[in-house]
Amino acid sequence: MTSSVPRLVIAAPSSGSGKTTVATGLMAAFAARGLTVSPHKVGPDYIDPGYHALATGRVGRNLDAYLCGPELVAPLFLHGARGCDIAVVEGVMGLYDGAAGEGELASTAHVAKLLRAPVVLVVDASSQSRSVAALVHGFASWDPEVRVGGVILNKVGSDRHESLLREALDSAGVPVLGALRRAQQVDTPSRHLGLVPAAERRSAAVGSVGAMAALVSQGCDLDALEALARAAGSLPAGSTPWTPAPPAHHPTRSADKRAPRVAVAGGSAFTFSYAEHTELLTAAGAEVVTFDPLRDEQLPEETAGLVIGGGFPEVYAAELSANEPLRKAVAELALSGAPVAAECAGLLYLCRELDGQPMCGVLPATARMTERLTLGYRDAVAVGDSVLAVAGTRMRGHEFHRTVVEPGAGAAPAWGVRAPVRRVEGFVEQGVHASYLHTHWASEPGVARRFVERCRTS
């Protein structure tokens, strides 16, 4: 694997400028040229990578300098880009917006610098003309270590509007690599936590991605964008691909024991997961099997452990509740002491009820929707021993939900959390570890190994 994989970072001055449209469309346009494209997303977002996967035919992967640490950004990038001709990285928020109170940490600019990747700035030009030059000049000159290699003008109103924008940008010293007209057909539906995941609207999502590809192909200079990506050069010295394999001295499986089967929730209600989690479980010796709580009435045969990630159970509460056989199977597995790891949506599913609908009843808590958005990075420490971590283990997580669980913590909490206020959060009961925090296990591979080992011995 070469460390000089061609790459671009698609950024913007602010959210809502069109990063997802341009990044996804560019991925699909490059793929249509016969290139094998590696898709990436800055930050903890689970939804955009689903659209990236449709555009490229490869798993969308996240690059998060807060959750995983800056030192893992290049290795995780190289892991995802194995065998690829080019990589496209979609940024998060505005180019220089990072973790609150942490300076540039986890910003798109930070990740671009860690990858030594040129940045393409997507500008919403719908309400400006000559001012665009001042905007682009400011972003291009703010940090000399960030190389803004080009601009794509989005939501351009007319040929005359485009001409004015290009004329203004002639003086900014940043080339215009594309100009996109307003296009309703590329819009994707949103709800309380952002875009509707691609897995929930598969055929419509395929159509949206196709429209994005057509828009970018018609309005952008693909040759110039590819050339910019190929000018990225090498990553920092010593960068090597991340691997889910445990250290050579760590035994992953006893010769006389079968791989424990770990069931992972999927389907439309549970779409939030990082690909590295499954890879780590597999590398630790588990057989990973996906099931759909909306459709499957039983857990996979011989399930030894259960992982329920994030998603939208509040949207599917009635359907999840109606699948009583599976709810009982989950409760029985948890009661047996088998390892169960649940994050956010998984936490809600394990409660007694969600918005009045009966859930699995594993946890002595109820959940409900609220108007309040809880959002942000969190520093966490394991309060006690669990199937995921020993007491004192430190991890970083992310919260993103409009629900509340009452009580918010059990007699044995999962995490002690710092920010915005110090508190305990989540539940540890027998083999269950349930919490609102989304974590990235690549930052602490021992989590997966510990979980699989507990699956063998429980």
N, C-alpha and C positions, 0 to 999 in steps of 0.2 A: 504494500500500500504506500503510494507516494504521499508526501506531505505537501505537495504543490497542486492539489486538486483545484481546478478552476472554480471560483466561487464569487458570489455577489450577496450583499446584504441589501434588502429592500426596506427602506426607512421612510419616515415622514416627519413633518414638523409637529404633528399632533395626531391623536386618534381621530378616525373618521375621514382621513384624507384619501383612503383607497388602497392601503398597503395590501390587504388580503386579496382584493381584485387583481392588482398588478402582480403580486408574488405568485398567486395560484395560476393566473393566466400565463405568466412567463414560464412557470414550471411545465404547464401543459404544452405551450408553444415549443419549448426546447425538446420536450419528449416527442412531439410530432415531427421534429427534424431528425429523429432517430437517435437522439442523445439519451443516455441513461442518467436520469436526474435524481439527485439526493435532496429531499425536502427537509427543511428545518424551520423551527419557530423559536424566537427568543422569548424567554419567560415561561410561566407555568401553564399557559393556555392549552386546553385539551381539544378545543373545537376546530380551530384553524388546521391543525395537522390532519384532521379527517378529510378536509377538502384537498389538502396537499397530496394525500395518499391517492385520491381519485385522479388527480392530475398527473401523477407520476407512476402509479402502480407499485410504489414502495411505501414502507411505513414512514409516516411523518414523525419526526423526532424533535424533542425540545432541547434547547441550550439555555440553561438557567444558572447564572453565576452566583446567585444567592442560595438556591436549594442545593446545588452540587459543589459550589466553590469555583473560583476562577480557574484553578488548576485542572479541572476536569472538562472545561469547555472544549478545548482543542481535541483531547482524546475522544470525547463523546461525538464530536463532529466527524472525526476520522473513522470512528466505528460505523457511523451511519452512512458515510460516503464510500465505504469499501466497494470497489468495482464500478464506481460511477464516473461519468465523463464530466459532470458539472454539478455544482451544488447551488441552491438558492435558499437563502435564509431570510424569512420574514421577520421584521422587527416587532417591537411592542411599544405602544403609546408613541410619544414623541421621541425623536432620535436620542436626546440627552436625558430622558426621564428614567430614573432608576428606582431602586428600593427607597422608600421614604426615609429621609434622614441619613442616608448612607452614601451621599455623593453620587458618583457615576456607577456604583455597583449595580450590576444586573441590567443596566440600560442597554439599548441597542448599540450605542456608541462603544460601550465597554466591550461587548461581545465582538463587535467589528474589529476592535483593536487586538483583542485576544486571538482572533483568527487572521489578522492582517489582511482583511478583506475590504475591497472597495465598496463604497456605499452608493446606492442609487436613491435619490430623494424624490419621493412621490409628493407632489404639491397639488392641493385642491385649488385650482385657479379660477373657480367659478365666480368669485367676487373681487377680482383684482386684475390689473394689467401691468403697468410699469412697476408697481410695488413688489412684484414677484422677484425682481432683481435684488432688492434690499433683503428680502426674506432669505433667498438662497445664499447670498453673500454672507449673511450672518451665520447661517448654519454651517457653511463650508469653512469659515475662518475661525469659528469658536474654539475648536480644539485642533491644533495642527497635526495631531497624531491620527485624526480621523480623516480618511481620504474620501471626500465626496466626488465620485468620478462622473456623475451625470445626474440629470433631472428628467423625470417623466411628469408631464403636465396632465392633470386629471380634471375631468368635468369642464373641458374647453367648450365654449358655446358656439363658435363659428370659425370659419376660415380667417375672418378679420380679427377675431379675438386671439387666435393662435399666432397670427402675424405680429400683433402687438406684444404678446408674451415673448416670442422668440427675439424680437428686436430689443426688448429690455434686457433679456438675459445675455445678449452678446457681450455686454460690458461686465458681466459677473464672472466670466472665466470658467464657467461650468457648462459643458455641452448639454444640449437638449437631446435626449435619446428617445423621446416619444411624446406624443400628444394624443390624449384619449378624449373622445366626445362623451357627453352624458349618455348613458346607456341603461335604460330601465331593466333590460332583460338579464343583466348580471347581478341584480340585487338578490340577496338571500334573506329569507324571513328571520326575524329576531323575536326574542321573548325576554323574560325577566333576567336571564344571565348572559344575554348576547345572542349570537347566531344559533339557529336550530342546527344541531349536529347533522353531519352528512348521513350518518347511519339511520337517522329517523326519516329521511326523505331521499332515499337512494336514487331513484330515477330522476326526480326533479333536481337533485344535487348534481348528477351527471350532466344534465342540461345546462345548469348554471356554470359549471366548470368549462363546458364547451363554449359557452358565450364569452366567458372571461378570456379563453385562449384566442378566440376569433378577434376580440377587441384589442388584445395586446399584439397579436400578429399583424393586424391592419394598421395599428397606430404607433408601433415602436420599431426602432431599428434593431432587429434581432442580431444582425451581424456585429453591430457596434457593442451591444450588450454582451454577446459571447466573447468578443475581443477583450472587453474590460474585465470579464471574469478570468480570462486566461492570463491577464497581466497581474493577477494577484500575487504570484510568486509563492515562496515556501512559507509554511507556518513556522512559529518559533522553534528554534533549535531544540531537539530532544522530544518533540511532540510525537507520540506514538498512539495508535488506536487503543481505546478502552476495550477491555475484555470482561465478560461476565464470569469467566472461569475463576474459581478460587485459587489461592496460592497452591503451589505444587505439593506442599507438605500437608495440606488440609484434605483429609479423606472425604470424598463426596458420597460414597456409597459402599456399604459393606458388601463383600462378594456374595454373601449368602442371603441378602435381602433384596426384595423387589423395590423398584422406585415407588415411593408413596405417591398416590394420585392427589393432586391439588386441583380442586374445581375453582374456576375463575368466572365470576358473573359477567355476562355480556348482554347483547341485545340492545334494544332501543332505550331501555331505562338506565343502563349502566355502561355509558360510552366513554367515561373518563379513565384512562389508564396510560401509563408509560410503558413503551415496548420493552424497556430494560428490565422491568419487574418480572415479566414472564421469562426473559432470557436468564435472569439471575436465579429464578426458581429452578429452571431446567438445568442450569450449570451446577446447582447445588444437589442435583440428583433426583428432582421431582419429575413426575409425568403430569404435565399441565393440560387440563381439559376445560374447554369453555362451555358454559351452559347459559340459557336464556330464562331468567325468572318470569318473564311474561308468557312463555310457551311451555317450558319443561315442567312437568309435574313432580319430577323426582330429581335428586342430585345424581350426577354420574355414579355408576356402580363403583363400589369400593373407594368412595371419597374419604381421604384421610385428613384433609385440610381444606379450608374454604377462604377465598379472597373475594371481597366485595368492594369494588372501588367506587368512584364517583359517578355522577350522572344526574338524571332527573326523575327520581321516584315520585316527586310531588306531582309531576305531569301524569304519571301512570299509576297513581295510588289505588284507584278502583280496580284496575286490572291486576296489579300485584296482590291486592287483598283477595281478589276472587280466586287466585291460585292457591287455595287452602292446602292442598296436598304438599306443595313445595314449601310453604311456610312451616308446616309441621315437620317436614324433613330437616329443614334448617335448624329449627328449635331442638330437635332430637340430637342432631349432630353436635350442637353447642353444649347441650346438657351432658353429652358423653365425655366432654372434656377435650374434644378434638380442637386443634388450633383453628381459630377464625380471626381473620384480619379484615377490618371494615373501616373505610374512609368516607366521611361525609354522606353520600347517598347510601352507602352500606350501613352507616350508623343509623340513619332514618329507618332503613328496612328492618333492622334488628329491634327497633323500639316496639312498644306495645301497640301503638297506633300512630298513624300519620294523617293529619287533618280529619280525624274521626274514623278513618278506615283501619281495621285491624291489620297489623303487620306480624312479624314473626314472634314477638313477645319474649325475645331473649333478654332484653335489657329492661330494667324497672324504670322506664321513661316513656314520655310521649313527645311527639314532634308535630309542629304546625308551621304553615307558611306565614310570613310577615311581610310588611312593606319595606323593612329595613335591610339594606345590603351590608353584609359583613364581608370585608375584603382586605387582604393584606398578607404580607409575609410575617412569619412568626418564628422566634427562637424557642425551642422546646427542649425539655429534659425529661427523661423517663422517671416517673415518680417511684415506681417499684418494678420488680421483675415481671416480665410478661413473655408471651410467645414470640415477640418481636425483638425485645431488648432487655438488657439487665438494667437495674436501677442506676441512674446517673448517666446513661447514654444520652449524648446531646445530638439533636438533629434540627434541621431547619425545615419549616413547613409553610404551607400557604392555605388560607381560608378564602372561600368564595361561595357564599350561599345567602339565601333570603329566608331561611328557616330557623327555628329555634327549638332546642331540645330541653325538656324540663324533667328532672334536674339536668344541669349541664355537665355534671360529673358524678361518678358513682362513689361508693365507699372507698374503693381503690381506683383513683383516677389514672388515666393513661399518661397524661403529660402535665408538667408544670410549664406554663407559657409566659413568656415576657413579651409585651407589646400587644395592644396598646396599654394594658395594665397587667400586673402580675395576677395570675389566677391558675387554678387547676382545671383540667378539661378532660372529658372522655371517660371511658369505662374499661376496667380490667376485671374480668370475672371468669374464673376457671381458665379455659383456653382462649377466651375472647379478648381481643384488643380492638376497641371501637372508639373512633375519634373524628372530629371535624377536619383535622389537619390532613391535607394532601402532602405526602412526602415523596422524595425521589430516592429510591433505594440504592442507586449507584453511588450516592454520597456515603453510604454505610452498608456495604455488601454483606456484612455479618447479619443484618436483619433477615435476609432471605435464607441464609444458611441456618440460622437459629430456627426459623419457622419450619423449614423442611426437616430438620433434625427432630423437632417436636412432633411432626407428622409421623415420623418413624416410631417414636417411642410412646405416643399417647394411646 
